[in-house]
Amino acid sequence: MKNSKDSFVRGRLRSLKFAFKGAWLLLTTEDSIKAQVFVAIIVTVLGCFFNISSTEWMFQFLVIGMVLVAESLNTAVEKIADFVHPDYHEKIGFIKDIAAGAPTFAGITSLIIAGFIYIPKINLLF
């Protein structure tokens, strides 16, 4: 909530506080986010093990962020839809299904990029 007495900097700091609170709520309450963070940790360890290049790190972190953002927005849409209409409704279900498509696209993209990064490195092991 905007406080009219806040300076520009103080307002940005308050916004940051809310943003970190939201990230913490996602990490502590949402199983989909927990699962994606777990996968992000695994691929980060793999990146260290395989000594991936700076460019590969850039793409890896970009898709990790993309998946987390998509999961977060999907969660927000689902929470709003459940708040607006707690009982089953065909149109709400349709909206939630569409929102679930976003992390699906992000996940498929991340798997493709992971393939470009890791398949050649795994082939070198064998």
Summary of the structure (lengths in Angstrom):
residues: 126
radius of gyration: 18.7
end to end distance: 57.1
largest distance: 64.2
contacts: 304
relative contact order: 0.10
helix: 86%
strand: 0%
